[in-house]
Amino acid sequence: MNQNAIQQASKLWANGLSVSQIAQELGTTNGTIAGMSKRNRDLFPQRRQGPTPADTAERDERIFALWAEGHGQCKIAEIVGCHPTTVKRLKTLRPEMFPARKKEAPVSKKPTAERPDDGRRYGDARKLQVPGTEPIPLTQCGPFRCKLPLTDRDEPAVADVLCCGQPVLAGTSACSAHYRILYRPKRELEEV
C-alpha cells in the first residue's frame, strides 16, 4: 500500500476503528491492515486494554472495604466482577490493606462418639489377637494367612513383625475375626 493509504489507515485507527473496520473502509484485507500496523508502530500505537487507572483505584478501594467486612477472596471477586486471582494479587501487592483474620476452627456437623481404645485406631494392636491363638512372624505367614500386625504403635518397625497368622476368609485378606473389625458394613460405620 502507498504512503497515502497508510496515513488514512492511521487516522482511522486513531479514531478507534478496528482492523477489520479499517480494512473494510479501505477495501482491503484484515491481514494487510494488521501487517501495516505492525510495520508502522509509530502510526498505530497500541490501545490500552482493560480498566483505566481511575476504575482500578475504585475497584481496589471496594475490594479493601469488602475484605474489612469479612468477605473471602472468591466472594469479593464475585461481587466486584473480577477474577479471584486479581484479589489475590492485590493482597500480595498491598498486604497492609488486608489485615490477618483470626481463623476459627471448623465446626463439625456430626457429633463424634467417643470410641474405646480397642486397638482399632492408633492403639495397641496386640489386643486384637484372636483368643487361643499364637501370633507368628510375618516371614512365616503363607499366602492365605491373616497378616494383620499385632504390635503396639510405639514399637519400632521390624521386618519380622508378629502377625495374626490365622487362615483368611475366601476372597479377603483377613481372618474372620479381623475381617469383622477391618471391614465393617457401611450402616455400622454410620451408627458410630
N, C-alpha and C positions, 0 to 999 in steps of 0.2 A: 504494500500500500504506500501511497505517496505521503509526503510530509503534511499536506493539507488534510488528508483523511485521519492521520494520527492526531493532529490538533483538534479536529472535530470530535473524534472519539474521546479525547482527553477532557473536553468541555462537557460532553455527555456524562462521563464518569464523575466529574466534579459536581454535576447536578444530581447525582445519586442513582443514575440508571445502572442496571445490572449488565453483565457481559452479554447475556442473551438479548436484552433490550437494545443495547448499542449495536450488536450485530444485525438485528432486525432493522434498525433505523438506517444503518449504512448499507444494507443489502449484502451482507457477507456472513461468514460462519462464526459460531462461537469460538472455535479454535483459533481463528485468525485474530480475533479481538483479545483472547486470552494470551496468545503469544506476543501480541503487540504490547500488552500491559506489562508483561514480564521483561521484555527488552527495553522498555521505557519507564522504569520505575519512578523516575522523577516526575513524569507526567501523569502517572497513575498511582498516587500514594495509597498505601494500604488503609483500608477503612477500619475504624475502631469497631470491634465486635463486643457485645456484652454490655453490661450496665455502665453508666457514666460514673465518675468518681462520686458525684453527689448522691446518686442512687445507692452506691456501695456503702457510703457512710451512713445513710439512713437505715439500710439493711443491717449493718453491723450494730448500730445502736439498738435496733429492735431485737437482734439476737442476744445482746447483753441483757436487755430487760427481761426477755423470756427465760434466760438462764437464772437470773435473780429470782424469778417467780417459782423456780423449781422444776422447769421442764427439762427433759432429756434432749440429747443431740438430735435424735431422729424426729421427735415431736417438734422441736424448734424448726428443723429443716422443712417439715411438712407445713407448718404454719406460715413460715416466711416464703416458701416456694422455691427453695434451693435444694441442692443435694446435701446429704449428711456430711459428706467429705468437706464441703465448704465450711460447715460449722466446726468440724474437727481441725481444719487448717487454721481457722481464726483462733481457736483455743490455743494452738501451738504458737501463733504469732503474737497473741495478746493474752498471755496467761493471767495477767493481773486483773483482767475483766471477768475471769471465770474462777471465782474462789472455790476452793475444795469444799465438797459437801461431806457431811457425816454419813457414812454408809450404814444402813440399817440391815440387821440380819434378816434374811428372807423368812417369811412366815410360812410354816409348814401347814398345808391344808388338812392333812390327815394326821390325827394324833398317833404317835407311835407307841405301841405297847412295850412295856419292859419285858425283855426276854431273859430267861435264866441263862446262866453261863453253863450250857450243856456241851460245850465243845464245838458247837456248830459254827460259831464265829469267833475267830481270834483267840479262842481259849485253849485249854489243854485237850488235845485230840485223843489222849490216852483214855479218856473217859468213854470214848466211842468203841472201845474194844468189845467185841462180841463175848458175852459171858461164857465161860467154859472153854475158851479157845486161847491159843498162844499166838502172839504175833510172830511173823517170820521176816527175815531180812529181804529187802527189795530184790536183791540179786537172786534169791531163791524162789521168788514168785514166778510161776509159769504164766503162759499167755491167757489162761482162763481163771485167774485168781484176782481177788479184790486187792488193789494196790493203794488203798486209802492209807496215807501215812498216819501212824499212831504216835505222834510226838507232841511235846509241848512247844508252843510257838517261840519260846525263848531259847530252845535248844539250837545249837549251831547246825547248819545243814551238813549232812554227811551223805556219802554215796550209798552206804548200806543202811539206810533208814529202815526202821521196823514198820511193817505193813500188816494189814488185816490178814491176807492170805487165804480167805475163805473162797469157795467156788462162787463164780459170778452167776447172776441170773441170765438166762438166754437173751441175747440181744442187748445186753447192757455191759457196763464196765465195773459194776459194783455188786457186792453180795446182797442178799435180800435185806439184811439189817441196815446196811449203809445206803442202799437204794432208797429206802423209805425216808431217810434223813436228807440225802443229797437231792433227790428228785421228787419233791413234794408236789402234789397236784395244785393247779392254779387256784382253785377255790380255797384250799387250805392256806395258801400264801396270803390271799386277800383277807382272811379272817384275822391274821396276826397283826 
